[in-house]
């Protein structure tokens, strides 16, 4: 007798639930590379992503996902994602895994 059968015997009124898997948002991929550059503003390092030609809402979703995975702050302004800190290598790896072409600029 396997575990499911044992549980059914112990809890006959229980109904089996189906686990829902959250799908990743479909983000439009583009031909031109996204530019990933490094700057210092007021003495603090930031990483800027620009050059996305898809919908603004897709770019905002991408910004939120990057900020969440890196556990850092940032913003979305003027069709640019601004991430606090120098995370070029990690961001570029994440974008390449998603299928984007990324170009490193500066420094």
N, C-alpha and C positions, 0 to 999 in steps of 0.2 A: 504494500500500500504506500503510495507516494504522499508527499506533504499536502498536495491539493485535496486529495481524497480525505485525509485525516482532518483537515480544516473544515471540509464540508460536513463531516460527521459531527464535529464539535459545534459548528455554527450553521445549522441548516437554513436559517432565515436570511443569512448574508448573501447579497448578490455581488457577483464578481464585477469589479470596475475595470474599465479600459483606460490605459494610460495614454494621455494625449502628449505627443511630442511637439514642442514649439518649433516651427520651421523658421529658418533664417530668412530675413527680408530679401527679396529679389532687388538687387541694385543694378542699375543700368551700367554696363561696362563700355568703355569708350576706346577709341583708337589712339588718340594722343595721350602721352604719359601725364600722370599727375606730378606736379613739381613739388618736391619736398625740400624746404630750405631751412636754414638755421640763422637766427638773428639774436642780438642782445638788445633788450629794451629796458632802459633804466637800470642797467647792470645785471639784469636777470635773463637767463637763456630761454628762448622759446623756439618751437618748431612750427613752421607754417606749411600748410598743404593748400595748393591752389591749382587751377587749371581743369577742374571738373566741368564737363559740358552737359551733364545730365540734369535731372530735375533737382531743384533746391531741396525738396523734402528728402530725396535720397541722400544728398550730401549731409544733411542734418542727422539722418539716421546713422550714417557712417561716422560722423563726428562723435555722436553719443557712444557708439560701440567702441571707438578707439579710447575715449576718455574712461569708459568703464573698465576695459581690459587692462589699461595701464594704471588705473587708480590715480589719475591726476586731474587737475582742473584744466579748463580751456573754454573756448567760445567759438561761435560761428558768426563771422561778420564779413560783409562785402564779398560773398562767395569764396571765403577763405576759412579754413579750420586753423585755429590758433591753439596750440597745446603748450602748457607750461612745462618747461624743461627741455633738455636735448635728448629726444627719443627717436631720432631719425632712423637708426638701424632697426629698431623694433617695429616702428610704424611701417617702414618699407617692407619688412618681412611679412607683416600682417596683410598689407595691401596686395603683395605678390601672391600670397596664399589664396586671396579672394579672386585673383585673376586680373588685377589691374597692372598696367605698366607704370613704373615709377621712375622718376629721374631725380637724382640727388644734385642739388645746386648749392654752392657756397660752402666754404670751410672744408 
